[in-house]
Amino acid sequence: MKNDMIKLTLDEREDLPGLLQLSDAAASPPALPKELIEGVLRRGHKMLISGSSKAGKSFLLMELCIAIAEGKPWLSFPCRKGRVLYVNLEIDPASCVDRFIRIYDALGYTQRHMEDILIWNLRGHAVPLDMLVPELVRRTAGRNLDAVIIDPIYKVITGDENSATDMGYFCNQFDRICTSGGCAVIYSHHHSKGFQGTKRAMDRASGSGVFARDPDAQLDMIELELTENVRSMIAETGATAWRMESNLREFKNFKPVDFWFEYPIHRVDKEALHGLQAQGAPRTSGTGSRNARSAQASVQDFRNAFAAQAVDGSVSVKDMTEYLGVTDKTVYYRLRKMKNEFDLVKGRIYRIDGAMAISA
């Protein structure tokens, strides 16, 4: 019976690719997919854009739709002209169209190739991605799409966001879209709770680390801390300042890009924002003090996270990992370093009576 089950499993997977001999492939190398976003993303690959809710991620993705349709740069990155589907999961259809028109006008672009932007409005109709993909594949067959943009993915997440197994299955759905249509899949996701300035760009997205490891390109947006001089420059505009960092599989990571979000578009900045720190980043005054200040920031982050979440004087380890965007091991390590302030009992963290007050 066991051998029959193994044979059945193998027979069912005849769709898997065969073995490839490198010498044969090297003699006639397959052509690389075209670059859709120069130096960032190829056609048929996956890209994640992560950031906080204030970053204007949806506007940025709509700008990318327009850049691809019109063959224009996006945040200074040249885009190959193509056709794109924008899967709108969050705003009502009328607002979605209005945003696109406003962005076109703010960018100063003529609407020459607006027909190359397709919109699938699914607000109120979202289902888990593994159920949505077959219908998406069916509806886009023969449309020669270069990219599918899904905004945002929290509306269609399948399984537990913090489970590597569940998120591995979830991310495999993006591969199904890429494989069926040969197009790129681009999607947005929010940051984890808490302070982001002390984390690496690839560690800021909420949920399992699969989100950072799975895409071929991860772009992360973090807000910048403005000086008084810079703040006075933009006092009347209501603009916010951001930095985009990269984690790329196919290309060399690009130099971080600083830009403003001034409704309804993002504008690259090469002067005013240079050298500014991300919000929540530890202040440094030289290499000699950097490690000490970073350690102090981690301690204070832990205290603040506890104060923000404490219920009946305790917080679970899981809640702390989600709030801080770190692993269990990191929480346990910090607890050992702060053993005079905190205690761990059956998976819950307590402040020790008489310990220093926790900063709010």
N, C-alpha and C positions, 0 to 999 in steps of 0.2 A: 504493500500500500504506500509506504513512504517513497519508494522509487517512482511509483506512478505519479505521485504528487509532484515530485521534482521534475519529471518529464513534462507534466502538464504546464508547470510554471515556465519552463524553458520554451515550450511550444508557443505559449501565449506571448512571448517576447521576441517573436521573429521580426518585429518592427525595429529592433535595436540596430544601430549601424554595425557594419562588419569591421574586421580588423584592418588596419592600414599599415603598410610597410613604408617606413620613412624614406628609404632610398627611392622607391617609386614616386612618392609624393614630391620629393626634392627635385627629381628629374623634370617634373612639370608642376611647379608649385601652384596650388589653387589661388585664385585672385582674392585678395582681401576685400571685405565689404567696403563700400564707399564711405567716406567720412561724412556724416550728416552735420555734426558740429565739429569744426576743424580742431584737431588736437584734443578732443574731448570724447566724442561718441561716434561709433560706426553704425551704419544701417544694420538692423538685425540684432543689436545689442541692447542692454538694459541700463537705465540711468535713474538714480534716486536723487531728489532734491529734498533736503531736510531743513527745518527751520522752525522758529516760534510762530505763533499765530499772528504776530504783528508784522511779520516780514513781507506780507503781500505775495505769498507763494503762488496763489491762483493768478494774480496779475502777471507775475513773472512767467508762468507757464503759458498764459495767453500771448504774451509778448513773443515767446518761443514759437508758438503756432504761427504767428504772423511772420516772424523771421524766416521760418522754413518755407512758408507759402510764397513769400516775396523774394526769397534768396538774399536776405539782408543779415547783417551782423546781429548777434544777441549777446549783450554784455561785452561787446568788443570781439566776440568769437564769430568768425565767418560761418555762415550756414549754407549748406547745399540746398538749392531749391527743390521742393518736393510737395507731396500731399500729406496732410496730417488729420487725424481724427482726435477731437477733444472730447473725452468722456466726462461730462459734467455731473457730479454726484452731489453737489452742495448748494448751488444757488438756483433760483427759479429761471425758467427759460428766457423770459423777457429781460431779466437782469443780465443774463449771460451774453445775449446779443448786444445789449447796450454797452457792456464793458468792452467787448471787442471793438465796437465803433469808436468809443472814447479813446481806446489805446491807439487805434489807427490814427486818429486825429492828433493825439498828443505826440506821437512819433513823427508826424508830418508825412506819412506815407500815403501815396495814392493807392486806392483799393483795386490794383490791377489783377491780382490773383486771389481774390477773396473766395472764389469757387473752389480753391484747393484746401480750404478749411472746412471739414465736416464736423458737426456737433451732434453728440448723442446725449440728450438731456434725460437723466435718470434720477433726479431728485424725487424722492418718494417712491421710487421703483427699484432701489438698490437691493441686490441679493448677494450672497457670498460669491467671491470671485470664481470659485470652481464651478458654480452654476452659471455665472455670467459669461465666462469665456467661450463656451460653445456657441452661444447666440452672437457674441461679438465676432467670432470667426466667420459665422455664416453670413452676417450682414456686411462684412467688409470684403468678402471673397470677390476677386476680380476688380477691386477698386484701386489697385496699385498704390497702396499707402506706403509712405516712407517712415511714418511714426504714428504711434498711438499714445496719447497722453491721458493718464487716469488721475483725476483730481477730486478729492484726496482718497488715499487707500483705506483710511480707517473706516470708511463707509462700507467697504466690501471685504474686510479682513475675515479670513476663514480660520477659526480656532483661537487659541490663547496667544495673544501678542507676545507674551514672555516665554513661550515654549519654543525651543529651537526646532523640535520635531514638527510642530504645527506650522511654524513660519517657514520651514524648509519646503513643506508641501504647498503652502500659500505662494511662495516665490516661484515654485515650479510652474504655476499658472502663467506667469509672465513669459516663461520660455515657450509655452504652448502658443502664445500669440506671436512671438518672434518667429518661431519655426513655421507656423502656418502661413504667415504673410510675408516673411522676409523683412519685416519692418522693425524699427526700434520701438521699445516700450519705455516710456518716461512716466514717472509717478512721484507724487509728493507725500511726505510724512512729517508728523510733528516731532518736536523735541520731547525728551523725557522731562519730568517735573524737576524743578530745582535749578541749581546754578550751573551754567554751561561753560563759563569762561575758563575753568581749570581743566576742562576735558579736551581730548583730541577730537577733531572734527568727526571722525568715524564712530565716536562713542556717544554722540549727542542724540541720535535718533531714539525715540521711545521704543521699548520692547526688546526682544531678543537681538543679540549681536548678528544674527543672520541678515538683518536689514543692511548692515554695513558690509558684510562679506559677500553677499549674493550679487549685487549689481556690478556691471563692468565699469560704471562711473558713479561715484557718489559725490555730490556737491552739497556743501553745508553752509547755511547762512547764519551768521551770528551778529547781533547788534553791537555797535561800537559805543564806547563811553566818550561823550563829547567834552571838549574843553570849553571854558566860558567863551573864549574868542570864537570858536567854531559855532557854538550854540547861538551866539548873537548874530552870526551871518545868516542863519536860516530861521530866525525867530518868527518871521511873518509867513513862512511857507508851510510849516507843519511837517517838514520832511524828517525822516529818520535815516540814520546812517548804518550801513551794513558791510560786512566782509564775507566774501565767498571763498571757501577753501575746498580743496579737491582730494579725492582718493581714487586714482585711476588705475585700471588694470592694463589697458592697451597703450597708454601714452604716459609720458612723464608728467607728474603732477605740475600744474601750472602755478605761477606766482599768484598769491591771493589777490583777489580783485575787490577793491573798495567801491561802493556805490551808494547813492541816495535812493530812497523810495519816496517819491513825491507824487502822490495820487494823480493819475492812475499808472504811472510808469516808473521804471528804475533807470537811473542815469549814472554811468561810470564816473568816478572821481579819481584824479591822479595827483592831486595836490593837497587839498584841505584835510583829507582823512588819513593821509600818510603818517604812519607811526602811532596812530591811536590804538589803545587797547580795547579788547572785547569786554563787554560788561561782565563783571564777576571775575575777571582775570586778576591774579595776585599782583599787587604793585611791586615793581622791582626797581632798585637803584644801583644796579651793578651786578656783575656775575657772582661776586663773593656772597651776596645776600639772597640770590635767587632761590636756592634750595630751601633755606630757612623760611623765607616768606611764603613759598609754595606750601610748605608743611603747615604753617600757621593758617593759611587760607583753607586747607583741608580740614583742620580742626574746627575752625569757625563754621565751615559749611555743614559739618556734622552736627554741631550744636544747633544751628539754625534749622536744619532739617528735622531734628528731634522736636524742637519747640513748635514748629509748624504743624506737626502731625500727632503730637502726644495726645492720647485718649486715656483717661484714668491713669495718667503718669507713666504710660509706656507706649512703645512703638514696635511693631513686628520687624524682624530683619528683612522680610520681603518688601515691606513698605519703604524701608530705608534704601534698599537697593534700587527700587523704582524711582524714588524721589531724587536720589543723587545720580542715577544713571550709571551705577557701578555694579560689580559682581558681589556675591556673598562673601568671597574671600577678602575683598577690599573692606567691607563693613567689619568683618571679624578682625582684620589687621588694625583698623582704626580703634576698635574697641579695646584691643590689647594696649595700644598706645595711650588710651584715655581711661585706663582701668581705675583711676582715682575719681573719675567723674561718672562713669556708667557701668552698669552691671548687666549681664545677660542671663536670663532665666527662661528655659523652655522656649527658645526662639523669640523672646520678647526682650526689648532693651529698656532698662529702667535707669533713671538718674539716681545716683547714690545720695542719700540724705546728707545734707551738709555740704555737698559739692558746690562749686561756684555757680552762680546764676547763669541760666542759659540765655543768650542774646536772642531777641525776637527778630 
